[in-house]
Amino acid sequence: MIEKETNMQEIQTYLLSAVLGCSVQIISLLMGIQIFSKGIFSKLHSIILFLILLISGLLLLYYVQYYSLVFTMCVLIFAIRYKKGTWLLSLSLPLYINREAGGSGE
């Protein structure tokens, strides 16, 4: 019975670590985009984007790993285009910010 509690604690710890790690990366992406694009998103849009990326990112990260990054970049490109950002800004900014945040394995 003690082993079950230990295993459950480990699972909870791993889940909490994944949520916190994913949250920190998403916040850094959104903050970088806000800074470089001179505030393209309002607070409400930032919160909505954060929730979409957190929930879908965690699910995709668990099931298909690499495609979570591709999905995140596509969502950010679509969101910047939706807010009337230029194509150059919407294509280059999420990729640049993700590279600076350590998203690529280099």
Helices and strands as residue ranges (DSSP letters): H 2-36, H 43-64, H 66-82, H 87-100
